[in-house]
Amino acid sequence: MKLIIDPAIQERRATLPQVITRPQIAFLAGVTEYAVAKWVRRDTFPRHVDSVNRSYRYPTDEVVLWLAEHKASELRRPVQRRRRSPSALSTTDPRRLKDAEFARLLNVNPNFVIGYERRYRGSETPFPARDAEDRRSVAEVAIWFRNHRPKRGRGMAAGLARTGPGTADQQRELVAQRFAELPERCFLEDIPLVTGVATTTVARWLTQASFPEPVGYQPARGGRGGKPRNEYATAAVARWCLDWMFGATRERSAAPR
């Protein structure tokens, strides 16, 4: 099959040298450097030819061809089902479903449902609880989503304003209580659920020199060669997050690790 190179990529290619760095690849493809960082780990991506000041460089023409093939393979993939908005649930639906069934209904990960329960526990508008058979009412969940309007952000971890009403002291107490419910060691994915901040915010926190260091790690799930997950001391992470979010001193060290 003949590869079709995007005209925009061809135009950007004309401004680049024969070998390019990862930031230049991001410019060439019109994506973020984070996306490029994932691409270069693939076996199919062109190998780097040299490095300058710890910055790998890649043959530009091979990268252009890889981008064309990558685009073609994306088009050959079957169309994925999109996440269904919870607002589409019916307030008259008589069913009671388990979290996994809710997840299939909305085409999301079960953690999407569990995350709402954990994040709004103890608030004035708690997420509908499960019954003795671990099922939730579809109608109650639908009504909760209809009446619940986040003040800002989007997504299941879009900001502290979604954790519930109250003063800053009340919100601090709520976040502290959620940290107290975690085990002695936690993972990075626990932080958005406890604090209500976005995952991108947690990623920025990791660049701060003062952020707690990992105290251990868990092997990849399933033992299939995935990436191990770092463990952090929950008490240390709680102190750091509470100080960052609610501390009187807003001056922070921006020194990267």
C-alpha positions as CSV (number, residue, x, y, z in Angstrom):
1,M,0.0,0.0,0.0
2,K,1.3,3.4,-0.9
3,L,1.9,5.6,2.1
4,I,0.4,9.1,2.0
5,I,2.4,11.8,3.8
6,D,0.4,14.6,5.4
7,P,1.1,17.9,3.6
8,A,1.5,19.6,6.9
9,I,4.3,17.2,7.8
10,Q,5.9,17.7,4.4
11,E,5.9,21.4,5.0
12,R,7.5,21.1,8.4
13,R,10.0,18.6,7.1
14,A,11.4,21.2,4.8
15,T,12.4,23.4,7.8
16,L,14.2,20.6,9.6
17,P,17.7,19.0,9.4
18,Q,18.5,15.4,8.4
19,V,18.5,14.3,12.0
20,I,16.1,15.6,14.6
21,T,15.6,15.6,18.4
22,R,12.4,14.5,20.2
23,P,11.1,18.1,20.5
24,Q,11.6,18.5,16.7
25,I,9.7,15.2,16.2
26,A,6.8,16.7,18.2
27,F,6.9,19.8,16.0
28,L,7.0,17.7,12.9
29,A,4.1,15.5,13.9
30,G,2.1,18.3,15.6
31,V,1.9,16.4,18.9
32,T,3.2,16.8,22.4
33,E,6.6,15.6,23.6
34,Y,4.8,13.2,25.9
35,A,3.3,11.4,22.8
36,V,6.8,11.3,21.2
37,A,8.2,9.8,24.4
38,K,5.7,6.9,24.1
39,W,6.4,6.5,20.4
40,V,10.2,6.1,20.7
41,R,9.7,3.1,23.1
42,R,8.0,1.2,20.3
43,D,10.0,-1.4,18.5
44,T,8.8,-0.1,15.2
45,F,10.1,3.4,15.7
46,P,13.3,4.4,13.9
47,R,16.4,3.9,16.1
48,H,18.4,7.0,17.1
49,V,21.6,7.6,15.2
50,D,23.5,9.6,17.8
51,S,23.1,11.9,20.8
52,V,24.2,15.4,21.6
53,N,24.2,16.6,25.2
54,R,22.1,13.6,26.2
55,S,19.6,14.3,23.6
56,Y,18.9,11.5,21.1
57,R,18.6,12.4,17.4
58,Y,16.7,10.4,14.8
59,P,16.8,10.3,11.0
60,T,14.2,12.7,9.8
61,D,13.2,10.9,6.6
62,E,12.7,7.6,8.5
63,V,10.6,9.4,11.1
64,V,8.4,10.9,8.3
65,L,7.8,7.5,6.8
66,W,7.0,6.1,10.3
67,L,4.5,8.8,10.9
68,A,2.8,8.0,7.6
69,E,2.6,4.3,8.5
70,H,1.4,5.1,12.0
71,K,-1.4,7.2,10.5
72,A,-2.3,4.4,8.1
73,S,-2.4,1.8,10.9
74,E,-4.6,4.1,13.0
75,L,-7.1,4.3,10.1
76,R,-7.1,0.5,9.8
77,R,-8.1,0.0,13.4
78,P,-11.7,-0.6,14.2
79,V,-13.6,2.4,15.5
80,Q,-13.6,2.3,19.3
81,R,-16.8,2.9,21.2
82,R,-16.8,6.3,22.9
83,R,-17.5,6.8,26.6
84,R,-21.1,7.3,27.2
85,S,-22.0,10.4,29.2
86,P,-23.5,9.6,32.6
87,S,-26.2,12.3,31.8
88,A,-27.6,9.8,29.3
89,L,-28.8,7.5,32.2
90,S,-32.5,7.5,32.7
91,T,-34.0,8.7,36.0
92,T,-36.8,6.1,35.6
93,D,-34.5,3.1,35.0
94,P,-35.6,0.4,37.5
95,R,-32.4,-1.6,37.3
96,R,-29.8,-2.0,40.1
97,L,-26.4,-2.7,38.7
98,K,-22.9,-3.7,40.1
99,D,-20.1,-1.3,39.4
100,A,-18.7,-3.5,36.6
101,E,-22.1,-3.4,34.9
102,F,-22.2,0.4,35.2
103,A,-18.8,0.5,33.6
104,R,-20.0,-1.6,30.7
105,L,-23.1,0.5,30.3
106,L,-21.0,3.7,30.1
107,N,-18.1,2.1,28.4
108,V,-15.6,3.2,31.1
109,N,-13.2,1.5,33.5
110,P,-14.9,0.4,36.8
111,N,-12.6,2.7,38.6
112,F,-14.6,5.6,37.1
113,V,-17.6,4.5,39.2
114,I,-15.6,3.6,42.3
115,G,-13.7,6.9,42.1
116,Y,-16.9,8.9,42.5
117,E,-17.9,6.9,45.6
118,R,-14.5,7.4,47.2
119,R,-14.2,11.1,46.2
120,Y,-17.6,12.2,47.5
121,R,-17.6,10.0,50.6
122,G,-18.3,12.3,53.6
123,S,-19.5,15.2,51.5
124,E,-23.0,16.7,51.6
125,T,-23.8,15.1,48.2
126,P,-22.4,11.5,48.5
127,F,-22.5,9.2,45.5
128,P,-25.4,6.7,45.7
129,A,-24.4,3.8,47.9
130,R,-24.4,0.1,47.1
131,D,-27.0,-2.2,48.6
132,A,-26.4,-5.5,50.4
133,E,-25.8,-7.2,47.0
134,D,-23.2,-4.5,45.9
135,R,-25.6,-3.0,43.5
136,R,-26.5,0.7,42.9
137,S,-29.8,2.1,41.6
138,V,-29.5,3.4,38.0
139,A,-32.2,5.9,38.7
140,E,-30.4,7.2,41.8
141,V,-27.1,7.5,40.0
142,A,-28.8,9.3,37.1
143,I,-30.5,11.8,39.5
144,W,-27.1,12.4,41.2
145,F,-25.4,13.2,37.9
146,R,-28.3,15.5,36.9
147,N,-28.2,17.5,40.1
148,H,-24.4,17.5,40.6
149,R,-22.7,20.3,38.6
150,P,-19.0,20.7,39.1
151,K,-17.9,24.3,39.5
152,R,-14.8,24.0,37.3
153,G,-12.8,21.5,35.2
154,R,-13.9,18.2,33.7
155,G,-13.2,14.6,34.1
156,M,-13.4,12.4,37.2
157,A,-10.5,14.3,39.0
158,A,-11.1,17.8,37.7
159,G,-10.4,19.9,40.8
160,L,-11.0,20.3,44.5
161,A,-14.3,22.2,43.8
162,R,-15.8,18.8,42.9
163,T,-15.1,17.2,46.3
164,G,-17.9,19.1,48.0
165,P,-19.0,22.5,49.3
166,G,-17.5,24.2,52.4
167,T,-14.7,26.4,53.5
168,A,-11.0,25.8,52.8
169,D,-10.7,24.4,56.3
170,Q,-13.5,22.0,55.7
171,Q,-12.1,20.9,52.4
172,R,-8.7,20.4,54.0
173,E,-10.3,18.2,56.7
174,L,-12.1,16.2,54.0
175,V,-8.9,15.6,52.0
176,A,-7.0,14.7,55.2
177,Q,-9.7,12.2,56.1
178,R,-9.4,10.5,52.7
179,F,-5.7,10.2,53.1
180,A,-6.3,8.6,56.5
181,E,-8.4,5.9,54.8
182,L,-5.5,4.8,52.6
183,P,-3.0,2.1,53.6
184,E,0.4,3.1,54.9
185,R,1.7,3.1,51.3
186,C,-0.1,4.6,48.3
187,F,0.3,5.0,44.6
188,L,0.3,8.0,42.4
189,E,-3.1,7.1,41.0
190,D,-4.6,7.4,44.5
191,I,-3.7,11.1,44.7
192,P,-6.2,12.5,42.2
193,L,-9.0,10.4,43.8
194,V,-8.1,11.7,47.3
195,T,-7.4,15.3,46.5
196,G,-9.7,15.9,43.5
197,V,-6.9,17.5,41.4
198,A,-6.2,16.5,37.8
199,T,-3.7,13.8,37.0
200,T,-1.7,16.4,35.0
201,T,-1.4,18.4,38.2
202,V,0.0,15.4,40.0
203,A,2.5,15.0,37.1
204,R,3.6,18.6,37.7
205,W,3.9,17.9,41.5
206,L,6.4,15.1,40.7
207,T,8.8,17.7,39.2
208,Q,9.1,19.5,42.5
209,A,12.3,18.7,44.4
210,S,10.4,18.7,47.7
211,F,7.9,15.9,46.6
212,P,8.4,12.7,48.7
213,E,10.7,10.1,47.2
214,P,9.3,6.6,46.6
215,V,9.8,4.1,49.4
216,G,9.3,1.0,47.3
217,Y,7.6,-0.4,44.3
218,Q,5.1,-3.0,43.2
219,P,5.8,-5.3,40.2
220,A,3.8,-4.7,37.1
221,R,0.2,-6.1,37.3
222,G,-0.1,-9.5,35.6
223,G,3.6,-10.0,35.4
224,R,3.7,-9.3,31.7
225,G,6.7,-7.0,31.6
226,G,4.8,-3.8,32.3
227,K,6.1,-0.8,34.2
228,P,6.4,-1.3,38.0
229,R,4.4,1.1,40.2
230,N,6.2,3.2,42.8
231,E,5.0,3.2,46.3
232,Y,4.9,6.3,48.5
233,A,4.6,6.8,52.2
234,T,1.0,7.9,52.6
235,A,1.7,10.2,55.6
236,A,4.5,12.0,53.8
237,V,2.4,12.5,50.6
238,A,-0.6,13.7,52.7
239,R,1.5,16.3,54.5
240,W,3.0,17.5,51.2
241,C,-0.3,17.7,49.3
242,L,-2.1,19.4,52.2
243,D,0.7,22.0,52.5
244,W,0.7,22.6,48.8
245,M,-3.1,22.9,48.4
246,F,-3.9,24.7,51.6
247,G,-0.7,26.0,53.1
248,A,-0.4,29.7,53.9
249,T,2.9,30.0,52.0
250,R,2.2,29.7,48.3
251,E,5.9,30.1,47.3
252,R,7.0,26.8,45.9
253,S,10.4,25.4,44.8
254,A,10.3,24.9,41.0
255,A,13.6,23.0,41.0
256,P,13.2,19.8,39.0
257,R,14.4,16.5,40.2
